[in-house]
Structure formats: structure tokens, C-alpha cells
């Protein structure tokens, strides 16, 4: 892992200081006020636990065994891909040549790993630089790849054998994203022409059982229409894939609405194979931001646990700008709620079980 990170980090000339930062501005309000390496590590590293069958429990998980299988596949990547078949690997995980829910594994590779991972690499580098950390891009790469290892370990879900998903994610698209966003022209394009924003929430540990809630790696993208600059095409994505419009107000606030799908993921339980099948359920969201920093959101998705999810980010209350709040309601009427802070984390409490209803098909692990 260290050798991969050292090889990926671009030479210093690519990261000459620009007049203005591209993604991290040091705002003390909204989603940017909660952004830091620790919150990025949790949001990106435990992102897939949102879809898991663990009911938001990060403590009873075989991290060592799953990470070992991921690292073994990364170390023997050509052999593992060869066992699957290079043609199948390239069609389903690298190039956009497969389009069914069972084969289009390339979709999150482009959105969450190439673009999302590249943006995170650039924004984290700016955060480290703004806080006086030496070698900011090296630390950004270490943070990003550490989160990737955690995320792939959770997706591995007990498999001991072939896992080409982690090979495509980490060795191809995560690295490609870092290299892509090392170019100043790319950073300028995704911060000025087409806004690419990190709208991940501050993770929360809840009582009882110290469950992980209100977390996940989410992005927004906006492109202003040439004939109406106050109006923009809008997308909100992560475990969501949604599209809509964003309207910019004269005071710098924007209101955005998006509709689409929230994903669920099924992982085959064969003892020697990891294959993901992604399905979608209807979802809609309303978002309010200020200068690209998310202030509030209301999301509704046809999932068992986070059926309705409301978020107020820190910065809305003048006398307590460090404090925010969230609440999520399950379809069964139970809920979890809590407070969040500019430290990037929060605490909360759960009433009842935030879990799915319905049986899990035999031989399949359901990821909600």
C-alpha cells in the first residue's frame, strides 16, 4: 500500500499553489465546516455499510480477514483478473460496455472512484495545506487509499477468494482519479465550469450500541445553463443516482431538487467470489447550500431504514455555529436523531430498530 501511494503522488510542479483553492475554502458553515481527514476516512471507508446487513454496526466485523483477502487480490491482480477473464473484466468493470444491473459494475467506478475519489484527493490536499501539514498531497493519498481499503474490506464481506472489484476500484480508478485531479486544468474545470462538491454528512455514533449513523460519501455536481446562469443542471450521487435542477439566489444561496434512485446492493455469498448486483428504489431530495457548502437537506427514499432523512448542518444558528442536527425515520416508524458538530462527528440516539423488513433470499447477503 505504501509503495502504491508513493508511486501515485504526483511531482510537486503539478501542485503549484494557485491563487484560489479549488475545493476547500475554510468555510465555518455547512458541510465544508465538518470536512476533515477523519470524517472523510469514515464516510468513504464505511460508505457501503449504509447498504449492509449489519444494521449500522461497525464493531462486529472481521476487518483483518476481509482486508487480508483484498490485499491478496491486489498483490496478485493479473492472476485474479485472468481467472475471471480479461474480456469480462474490461467490459463490466473498466469500460462502459455492459448495461444490466448484474454487469454494469463500471458505473460507480467512474462516479465514486474516478471523479469522487479525484475530487476528494484534491480537496483533502487543500485541507492539509490550509492546516500547515507538510507533504499535503502525500497525506491526502494515504487518507484516500486507507479509506479505499476499509471500504473494499466491507464489500468483501467474508469472501476468501477472487475479488476483481477491489482491483478495478483501487488499482485502476482510485489511482486514475488522483492522477487526473493532479492537473490544475482539471481542478479548475470541476470547481468553476462544472461544480463538483462534497456533500457528505458528519458521521454520528448513536446510543445504544454505538452504531454508525448519518454517514456516507455523497457528491453534488452543477453545470450552469448558458442561457440562464442562475439555473443549473444538478446531480446528487453516492449510493444515490439522481438528477434535477438548481436555482441560485442573489445572496449566494442555492436551492436544488433531484429525483432518481437510491441503490441497494446484493453480494453473492459464494465462498470464493465477490460480485455485486446493484438495484435501485425511487428517491427524491431537496438541498439548500451557500456558496457550495450544504446547509440543509431533506431526502426521501423507498428503503427500510432511512426512509426520510433530514439534515441541518452547523452554521445555521448564529450563537451555536458549531452545532447541527439530523434525524432519520424508518418505514416501521422507528427513528434515530442526534447533534452534529464542526469537529466532523456527532452523537445521537436510536428509538427502535432501524432495519429492513422482508426476508433475505437464500444464499444472498442483503445490503441496504
Secondary structure, 3 states (H helix, E strand, C coil): CHHHHHHHCCCHHHHCCCCCCCCCCCCCCHHHHCCCHHHHHHHHHCHHHHHCCCCCCCCCCCHHHHHHHHHHHHHCHHHHHHHHCHHHHHHHHHCCCCCCCCCCCHHHHHHHHHHHHHHHHHHHHHHHHHCCCCCHHHHHHHHHHHHHHHHHHHHHCCCCCECHHHHHHHHHHHHHHHHHCCCHHHHHHHHHHCEEEECCCCEEEEECCCEEECCCCCEEEEEEECCEEEEEEEEEECCEEEEEEEEECCCCEEEEEEEEEEEEEEEECCCCECCEEEEEEEEEEEEEEECCEEEEEEEEECCCCCCEEEEECCCCCHHHCCEEEEEEECCCCCEEEEEEECCCEEEEEEECCCCCCCCCCCCEEEEC
